[in-house]
Amino acid sequence: MFWGRMFCSVSQKVRPAVRVSERLSALRNAQIRASSSTSPTFRLLEDSLELNYGGAPMFFNYVWLRDHCRSASSYNTATNQRNLDTGCIDLSIRPVHTHLSDGHLILTWPDGHRSEFSHSWLSENTYEKQRQTTMQRRVLWNADAYNSAHVQTSKWEKFMKCGEELKKFLRNYLLYGIAFVDEVPTTVEATEAVTQRVSLIRETTYGKMWCFTSDFSRGDTAYSQLALDRHTDTSYFHEPCGIQVFHCLKHEGAGGRTLLVDGFYAAEQLRQKSPENFELLSRVPIQHEYIENTEGHRNHMTGIGPLLQVYPWNNEVYMMRYNNYDRSVINTIPHDTVQWWYVAHRELTAELRRPENELWVKLTPGKVIFIDNWRVLHGRESFSGLRQLCGCYLTRDDVLSNARCLGLEDLA
């Protein structure tokens, strides 16, 4: 750059040599300053170490540093488990010697033990990084956005045999909260097989695989022909089921389309428009309840939690409990906050009920849908005739584990 500017024209008079020397010296000094500003530095504080790396300060408590040592005596790399007894670390511990070398922070402790951390590992695991990082990357959608994405469905034969097809399916599921497998044989056994390709079945009071019609065999409006408004399932569990699976085996009648709404999209709209209402719904716990007293089935379950559950360090929504059918008596909110809660609930409900947010899908025999029950609300329109569905709940942790093992750590 410098030499190009100096000789921009062959007819230009050559500048004095002293001017050239000064410019080169200034350029070298600027490069040195830039290099030193990006070189890692550290500063020892009273109970923590400040590391400047990548242009931002990061702080690491001394006990934390000793607790996270990855030496062979402190950490078992074969099992990825800690060997060190955290309860035995001196809470006033400080390193006796600290230095930086070849991209690593090296500390020597009072007992002579040496801990070594790469700058990149520390940067990835600092609180400052986590506070600004999305835990699970998602594509928030309304109906137009989802349809415009042209998300491909998987086909039964390829899905059951091909690892790459399973990976594509899981990527779609994690990004959008829903995914489909088509051409599945219309039997409970085939439906069970396709679900076990994804995760383990979670057994509940409804059993493992369930098959039902509108016969009111259980004390739930799902066992009817009535329309169902958008909701999440098992909000009355302490840990609501993570994945909901539906397969329509037979329908001899009309209606019965499935309604899907991205709850995280609606929650984000609420956050942007009314942050104080978002905050209230993410902090105030309410109770959901399931009471069943029918012939052969007696249950009384309760689950308590905010409508919007967020990670406290970055305020990211990770679960919704929204079920107006199963919401119990509101007695966990102070009387002077109840009115505000209803206002916030109404605004969230309005977002969830916007027609542009509603994705309607006809579940025909052979089409299996997987729904993230912590994120995507589902419902249905009323129907006539015989309609037989089967399905199950899946364990959320095993879905995420499966995705990580297939290389989808950035989503799971």
Secondary structure, 3 states (H helix, E strand, C coil): CHHHHHCCCCCCCCCCHHHHHHHHHHHHHHHHHHHHHHCCEEEECCCEEEEEECCEEEEEEHHHHHHCCCCCCCEECCCCEECCCHHHCCCCCCCCEEEEECCEEEEECCCCCEEEEEHHHHHHHCHHHHHHCCCCCCCCCCHHHHHHHCCCCEEHHHHHHCHHHHHHHHHHHHHHCEEEEECCCCCHHHHHHHHHCCCCEECECCECCEEECCCCCCCCHHHCCCCEEEECCCCCCCCCCCEEEEEEEEEECCECCEEEEEHHHHHHHHHHHCHHHHHHHHHCCEEEEEEEEECCEEEEEEEEECCEEECCCCCCEEEECCCCCCECCCCCCCHHHHHHHHHHHHHHHHHHCCHHHCEEECCCCCCEEEEECCCEEEEECCECCEEEEEEEEECHHHHHHHHHHCCCCCCC
